[in-house]
Amino acid sequence: MVFNTSNGTECWNVHPCRACRYNVDSSVEDESASFLAGGEQRLKRILKTAKFDLRGWKNFLPEIEEAAQDSSGAVEEKEVSVLGLTCDREEDTLSCELIRTENEGEPITKRKILFVAYQLFDPIGFTCPIRLIPKLLLQECWKFRISWDSKLPEDVIKKFKKWKDELHELKFLKIPRRLSNLNLNESSLTLHTFCHASKLAYATSIFLRAEKEGKVTCQLIQARSRIAPLKGITIPRMELLACNIGARLDNSVKKDLNMVDIESFFWSDSMDALHWIKKEGPWMTFVSNRVNEIRRLSEAYE
């Protein structure tokens, strides 16, 4: 969808995606059936002025769906694609499933590993632990300076086949589509970011905690993982890198959800990383640069 700012107030008030100038696909959360019922027609009318055609409109409210089926005669599918993920409209969940893999008869090479690995599209990051394995295998190949189409060592092939054979389990890995089943406008909200690292990789994940009248829900918003550099660094520095990407992710999520004033909590079990962040230096350049960015994006007491 494309919103022309010349449409002014009308575009601004019609749709929650008004802050996005250019969209191919958009996902919107709204509590009111009245908005969804009239939103499609209003958007079609506005986009028509710029000769754009709105298609692929989906909703998750039974009463609106039944009305749409009566008017169009089309039967809505149980599963639809939402921003590259599979959405189960009955269970209201999101999942990620591998559609194609390499031909069984073809040799396993770096190119094949990369091809299969990037069939997993997951903008949320709930499959981070799964997607990390082929990245580690590719890094192992780089250590031995193996070319893209050369035969790989048997141990790498064995690990890759084991990982690939387990990918069919992805269809059972589902997360709720909604951030919470509570009314977010009436709930106490906090963001919780977890940061952790090992000698092989480091990662961060951020959750939204909603509390209302004693009821509490926690939902994963986003997660990110990265493999350790080839030259290798110490575990404490890896933990600091995890805190660094955690602070970046927290800052990004706040802007995306338009919740810049929400309270944040950061969790790490690394005493070294926490010491660097909370205490004044002087530190080595590597530590100093990461600590300065973390302090710029967050508060030390968080």
C-alpha positions in Angstrom: 0.0 0.0 0.0 1.2 3.5 -0.7 -0.1 6.6 1.2 0.3 9.9 -0.4 0.8 12.7 2.2 -1.2 15.0 -0.1 -4.3 13.1 1.1 -3.5 14.7 4.5 -5.8 14.2 7.4 -8.0 11.6 5.7 -5.1 9.2 5.3 -3.8 10.0 8.8 -7.1 9.0 10.5 -8.1 6.0 8.4 -5.4 3.4 9.1 -2.9 2.5 11.8 -0.3 2.0 9.1 -0.4 5.8 8.4 3.1 6.3 9.7 4.5 4.0 6.9 4.9 5.8 3.6 5.4 2.7 1.5 4.1 -0.8 2.2 3.8 -4.0 0.1 2.1 -5.9 2.9 0.9 -4.6 6.3 -0.3 -6.3 9.5 -2.6 -4.3 11.7 -4.0 -5.0 15.2 -7.3 -3.3 16.1 -9.8 -4.2 18.8 -12.9 -2.8 17.1 -14.9 -4.7 14.6 -16.3 -1.4 13.4 -12.9 -0.2 12.2 -12.2 -3.4 10.4 -15.7 -3.5 8.9 -15.4 0.0 7.3 -11.6 0.1 7.0 -11.4 -1.9 3.8 -13.8 0.3 1.9 -12.2 3.5 3.2 -8.7 2.3 2.2 -10.0 1.2 -1.2 -11.5 4.6 -1.8 -8.3 6.5 -0.8 -6.0 4.2 -2.8 -8.2 4.4 -5.8 -7.5 8.2 -6.1 -3.9 7.2 -6.8 -4.9 4.3 -9.1 -3.9 1.6 -6.6 -5.9 -1.6 -6.0 -6.1 -2.9 -2.5 -6.0 -6.7 -2.4 -5.4 -9.6 0.0 -7.5 -8.1 2.8 -7.8 -10.5 5.7 -9.4 -10.3 9.2 -9.7 -12.5 12.2 -13.2 -11.5 13.4 -15.9 -14.2 12.6 -18.8 -11.8 12.2 -16.9 -9.7 9.6 -15.6 -12.9 7.8 -19.1 -14.3 7.5 -20.4 -11.0 6.1 -17.6 -10.9 3.6 -18.3 -14.5 2.5 -22.0 -13.7 2.0 -21.2 -10.8 -0.2 -18.4 -12.4 -2.3 -19.3 -16.0 -2.1 -15.6 -16.9 -1.5 -14.6 -19.3 1.3 -11.8 -18.0 3.4 -8.8 -20.3 3.9 -7.9 -21.6 7.3 -4.2 -20.7 6.8 -3.1 -17.5 5.1 0.3 -15.9 4.6 1.0 -12.9 6.8 4.3 -11.0 6.1 6.0 -14.3 5.0 4.7 -16.4 7.9 1.8 -18.9 8.0 -1.1 -17.6 10.0 -3.7 -20.1 11.3 -6.9 -18.1 11.4 -8.7 -20.5 13.7 -6.0 -20.9 16.3 -4.8 -17.3 15.7 -1.2 -18.4 15.7 1.9 -17.8 13.5 4.3 -20.5 12.3 7.2 -20.9 9.9 7.5 -23.9 7.6 10.2 -24.9 5.1 8.6 -25.2 1.7 11.4 -26.5 -0.5 14.7 -28.2 0.1 17.5 -29.4 -2.1 17.3 -32.4 -4.3 18.3 -35.5 -2.4 20.7 -36.7 -5.2 22.7 -33.5 -5.3 25.9 -33.2 -3.3 25.9 -31.2 0.0 28.0 -28.1 -0.6 28.2 -24.6 1.1 25.9 -23.3 -1.6 23.3 -26.0 -0.7 23.5 -25.3 3.0 23.0 -21.6 2.4 20.1 -22.3 0.0 18.2 -24.4 2.5 19.0 -22.1 5.5 17.5 -19.1 3.8 14.3 -20.9 3.0 13.4 -20.2 6.6 12.0 -16.7 6.6 11.3 -15.5 10.2 11.1 -11.8 10.8 10.1 -12.3 14.4 13.0 -14.6 15.3 11.2 -17.4 17.2 13.2 -19.9 15.1 16.6 -18.3 16.0 18.0 -21.5 17.7 17.1 -23.5 14.6 18.5 -21.1 12.1 21.7 -20.8 14.0 22.9 -24.3 13.2 23.5 -23.9 9.4 25.3 -20.6 10.1 27.7 -22.4 12.4 28.2 -25.1 9.8 29.0 -22.5 7.1 31.4 -20.8 9.5 33.1 -24.2 10.0 33.5 -24.5 6.3 35.1 -21.0 6.0 37.7 -22.1 8.6 38.9 -24.8 6.2 38.7 -22.5 3.1 36.2 -24.7 1.3 34.9 -23.3 -1.9 31.1 -22.9 -2.6 30.7 -26.1 -4.7 33.3 -28.4 -3.2 32.5 -31.5 -1.3 32.2 -30.9 2.5 33.8 -32.9 5.3 31.7 -35.9 6.3 31.1 -34.6 9.8 29.7 -31.3 8.4 27.4 -33.3 6.0 26.2 -35.5 8.9 25.3 -32.5 11.0 23.5 -30.8 8.2 21.5 -33.9 7.3 20.5 -34.3 10.9 19.4 -30.7 11.1 17.5 -30.9 7.8 15.7 -34.1 8.8 14.3 -32.3 11.9 12.9 -29.3 10.0 9.5 -31.0 9.5 9.0 -30.4 13.2 8.7 -26.6 12.4 5.0 -27.0 11.6 4.4 -27.7 15.3 6.2 -24.6 16.5 3.6 -21.9 16.8 3.4 -18.6 18.6 0.3 -16.4 19.3 -0.4 -13.7 16.6 -1.5 -11.2 19.2 0.8 -9.5 21.6 -1.7 -10.2 24.5 -5.2 -11.4 25.0 -5.6 -8.5 27.5 -6.6 -5.0 26.4 -3.2 -3.3 26.1 -4.7 0.2 26.5 -5.9 -0.8 30.0 -3.0 -2.9 31.1 0.3 -2.2 32.8 3.0 -2.9 30.2 6.7 -3.5 30.5 9.4 -4.7 28.1 11.8 -7.4 29.2 15.0 -8.1 27.2 17.1 -11.2 27.8 20.8 -11.3 26.7 23.0 -14.3 26.6 26.1 -15.6 24.9 28.4 -18.7 24.6 31.7 -19.3 22.9 29.8 -20.1 19.6 27.1 -17.4 19.4 25.2 -14.6 21.2 21.5 -13.7 21.2 18.8 -11.5 22.6 15.1 -11.8 22.9 12.5 -9.2 24.0 9.1 -9.9 25.6 6.1 -7.7 26.3 4.6 -8.3 29.8 1.0 -7.1 30.2 -0.8 -7.1 33.6 -4.4 -6.3 34.3 -6.4 -7.0 37.5 -4.0 -9.8 38.5 -3.8 -11.4 35.1 -0.4 -11.5 33.4 0.6 -12.4 29.9 4.1 -12.5 28.4 4.6 -12.6 24.6 7.8 -12.8 22.5 8.0 -9.7 20.3 11.4 -10.3 18.6 14.6 -12.2 18.9 18.0 -12.0 17.2 21.1 -14.2 17.2 24.6 -13.9 15.8 27.5 -16.3 15.6 30.8 -15.5 17.2 33.6 -13.9 15.0 36.0 -16.3 13.3 39.0 -14.9 15.1 37.3 -15.6 18.5 36.7 -13.3 21.5 36.3 -13.9 25.2 33.0 -15.0 26.7 32.6 -11.7 28.7 33.0 -9.7 25.5 30.5 -12.0 23.8 28.0 -11.3 26.7 28.6 -7.6 26.2 27.8 -8.0 22.5 24.6 -9.7 23.5 23.7 -6.7 25.7 24.6 -4.4 22.8 22.1 -6.0 20.4 19.6 -6.2 23.2 19.7 -2.5 23.7 19.4 -1.9 20.0 16.4 -4.3 19.7 14.7 -2.6 22.7 15.1 0.8 21.1 13.8 -0.5 17.8 10.7 -2.2 19.3 9.7 0.8 21.2 9.7 2.9 18.1 7.9 0.3 16.0 5.2 -0.2 18.6 5.0 3.5 19.3 5.7 2.9 23.0 8.7 5.1 23.6 7.8 5.7 27.2 7.3 2.1 28.2 9.4 0.8 31.1 12.2 -1.6 30.1 14.1 -4.3 32.0 17.3 -5.9 30.8 18.4 -9.3 32.0 21.9 -10.8 31.8 23.8 -13.3 34.0 27.2 -11.9 33.0 28.7 -10.0 36.0 31.5 -8.7 33.7 29.1 -7.2 31.2 27.0 -5.7 34.0 30.1 -4.2 35.6 31.3 -2.6 32.4 27.8 -1.1 31.8 27.3 0.3 35.3 30.7 1.5 36.2 32.9 4.2 34.7 36.0 3.2 32.8 38.5 3.7 31.3 37.9 0.6 29.3 39.6 -0.9 26.2 38.3 0.4 22.9 36.2 -2.7 22.2 34.4 -2.5 25.5 34.2 1.3 25.6 32.4 1.6 22.2 29.8 -1.0 23.1 29.2 0.4 26.6 28.7 3.9 25.2 26.1 2.7 22.7 24.3 0.7 25.4 24.2 3.7 27.7 22.9 5.9 24.8 20.1 3.5 24.1 19.2 2.6 27.7 19.7 3.5 31.3 22.2 1.8 33.5 19.7 1.1 36.2 17.4 -0.8 33.8 
